[in-house]
Amino acid sequence: MERSTRLVSAAFVLVLILAATEMGPLGVEARSKSSKEVQERTCEAASGKFKGLCFSSTNCKNTCKREQFTGGKCRGFRRRCMCNKKC
């Protein structure tokens, strides 16, 4: 019984972590932008200079700006710094 309780607890924590890292305000952003801004495409690439796990989007953004991108955010389960710019 104790083993199954641990297994259920571990699975629940894993699901919470996966859900938390993939959620974002994408729906709200798309509705609040004007039609011109929605038509502009944004390209995204992994940062070449950011090292380690990405927990601070501010640090990621600053690193991306040094790499000639317009900004960046921490993304995904692996917490990588992803830089973006207009295509």
Secondary structure, DSSP 4 states (H G I P E B T S, - for coil): -HHHHHHHHHHHHHHHHHHHHH--SHHHHHHHS-HHHHHS-EEEEE-SS--S----HHHHHHHHHHTT-SEEEEETTTTEEEEEEE-
